[in-house]
Amino acid sequence: MPEIIIGDQHIYYKITGEGSHTVLLLPGILGTIDLDFGDVIPLLNKTDFRWVCWDPPGYGKSRPQDRQVDDEMCERCANYAAQLMENLGFKSYSVAGYSQGSLFGILLTSSYPDRIKKLVVWGAFFSDSESFDMVYRGISNLDRWPKAKLDKEKGCQEFQGPVAVYKLPDLDTAWQTRSICGIMAASDHSTIHKRCETPLFS
């Protein structure tokens, strides 16, 4: 299986498509390549684009190590993503992040603006709150998950740990100098696909 080791962290990834425009797909909280993008990847334009997706550090097949949850988690994962793309030889690319992947994408763009062509985010959240804490603890309870999602082959695992406080840097420069597009969260990926009538990447 395709894997890169960055420090002591194993990163599992997949690449599909032969296009000249590379896009990094970042799954959401508790998400993996197959859980978040498994139904989307077959629908993507693979002629004009090359798609790179990972199991985030500590999720799915990106082990060892297990996910370390602390105040630096988002910055650390954004840097892992940058190192992954650098190690794969991609110097310039776009980023599409879902949920927690949106935070990684925003931080990646703000830290490495010269590398990012466009950033697309949907389902993003910006800080810890009482409502987020409730949602987080709800989705981490696998008893409430559909049985179809509880597939060991897709890398699903129980997730325990405190809710980290996500601190984002000043993004004024990144937002003014980059083409950044936001999409409202949809109920499922097929709905997101149907809503995107205007090309996000060109």
QUIJO-V137213 format. One record per residue. N is the residue number from 1. RES is the residue in one letter. SS is DSSP state (H for helix, E for strand, L for the rest). OMEGA is omega in whole degrees, 0 to 359 (none if undefined). D_LAST is the distance of its C-alpha to the last C-alpha in whole Angstrom. Layout:
# QUIJO-V137213
n = <N;N>
res = <RES;RES>
ss = <SS;SS>
omega = <OMEGA;OMEGA>
d_last = <D_LAST;D_LAST>
This chain:
# QUIJO-V137213
n = <1;2;3;4;5;6;7;8;9;10;11;12;13;14;15;16;17;18;19;20;21;22;23;24;25;26;27;28;29;30;31;32;33;34;35;36;37;38;39;40;41;42;43;44;45;46;47;48;49;50;51;52;53;54;55;56;57;58;59;60;61;62;63;64;65;66;67;68;69;70;71;72;73;74;75;76;77;78;79;80;81;82;83;84;85;86;87;88;89;90;91;92;93;94;95;96;97;98;99;100;101;102;103;104;105;106;107;108;109;110;111;112;113;114;115;116;117;118;119;120;121;122;123;124;125;126;127;128;129;130;131;132;133;134;135;136;137;138;139;140;141;142;143;144;145;146;147;148;149;150;151;152;153;154;155;156;157;158;159;160;161;162;163;164;165;166;167;168;169;170;171;172;173;174;175;176;177;178;179;180;181;182;183;184;185;186;187;188;189;190;191;192;193;194;195;196;197;198;199;200;201;202>
res = <M;P;E;I;I;I;G;D;Q;H;I;Y;Y;K;I;T;G;E;G;S;H;T;V;L;L;L;P;G;I;L;G;T;I;D;L;D;F;G;D;V;I;P;L;L;N;K;T;D;F;R;W;V;C;W;D;P;P;G;Y;G;K;S;R;P;Q;D;R;Q;V;D;D;E;M;C;E;R;C;A;N;Y;A;A;Q;L;M;E;N;L;G;F;K;S;Y;S;V;A;G;Y;S;Q;G;S;L;F;G;I;L;L;T;S;S;Y;P;D;R;I;K;K;L;V;V;W;G;A;F;F;S;D;S;E;S;F;D;M;V;Y;R;G;I;S;N;L;D;R;W;P;K;A;K;L;D;K;E;K;G;C;Q;E;F;Q;G;P;V;A;V;Y;K;L;P;D;L;D;T;A;W;Q;T;R;S;I;C;G;I;M;A;A;S;D;H;S;T;I;H;K;R;C;E;T;P;L;F;S>
ss = <L;L;E;E;E;E;L;L;E;E;E;E;E;E;E;E;L;L;L;L;E;E;E;E;E;E;L;L;L;L;L;L;H;H;H;H;H;H;H;H;H;L;L;L;L;L;L;L;E;E;E;E;E;E;L;L;L;L;L;L;L;L;L;L;L;L;L;L;L;L;L;L;H;H;H;H;H;H;H;H;H;H;H;H;H;H;H;L;L;L;L;L;E;E;E;E;E;E;L;H;H;H;H;H;H;H;H;H;H;H;H;L;L;L;L;E;E;E;E;E;E;E;L;L;L;L;L;L;L;H;H;H;H;H;H;H;H;H;H;L;L;H;H;H;L;L;H;H;H;L;L;H;H;H;L;L;L;L;L;L;L;L;L;L;L;L;L;L;L;L;L;H;H;H;H;H;H;L;E;E;E;E;E;L;L;L;L;L;H;H;H;H;H;H;H;L;L;L;L;L;L;L>
omega = <181;185;174;176;178;188;177;183;174;180;176;183;174;176;176;180;183;185;182;180;182;179;176;178;183;180;182;182;185;186;176;178;186;181;185;186;182;180;184;186;179;182;187;176;183;177;182;186;170;185;177;178;181;160;183;181;178;177;173;183;179;177;350;12;173;180;176;183;176;184;182;187;184;178;181;181;176;178;175;180;179;180;177;182;177;180;178;176;180;183;181;186;174;183;174;184;179;176;179;176;175;179;178;180;179;179;177;180;182;181;183;186;182;182;191;177;180;178;176;178;171;183;183;171;190;182;176;177;179;181;178;179;180;179;182;182;177;183;178;177;186;176;182;182;172;183;180;180;182;185;182;180;179;173;182;177;177;184;179;176;181;176;180;174;185;181;181;179;175;186;184;183;181;183;181;187;183;174;183;184;177;178;176;180;179;185;177;187;179;178;177;181;182;182;185;181;178;181;179;181;178;none>
d_last = <30;28;29;29;32;31;34;36;33;32;28;27;24;22;19;18;15;15;11;11;8;11;11;15;16;19;22;24;28;30;27;26;23;25;27;23;21;23;22;19;18;19;17;14;11;13;12;9;9;13;14;17;19;23;26;26;29;32;31;31;31;31;34;36;36;36;34;36;36;36;35;33;31;28;28;29;27;24;26;26;22;22;25;23;20;22;25;22;21;17;17;14;12;10;13;14;17;20;23;25;22;20;23;22;19;20;22;20;18;21;23;20;18;18;16;14;10;10;12;13;16;19;22;23;26;28;31;34;36;39;37;34;37;38;35;35;38;38;35;36;39;39;41;39;36;36;38;35;33;36;35;36;34;31;32;34;36;38;37;40;40;40;37;35;35;31;31;28;28;27;23;24;22;19;19;19;17;14;11;13;13;16;17;20;22;23;26;24;21;21;21;18;16;18;17;13;13;10;7;7;4;0>
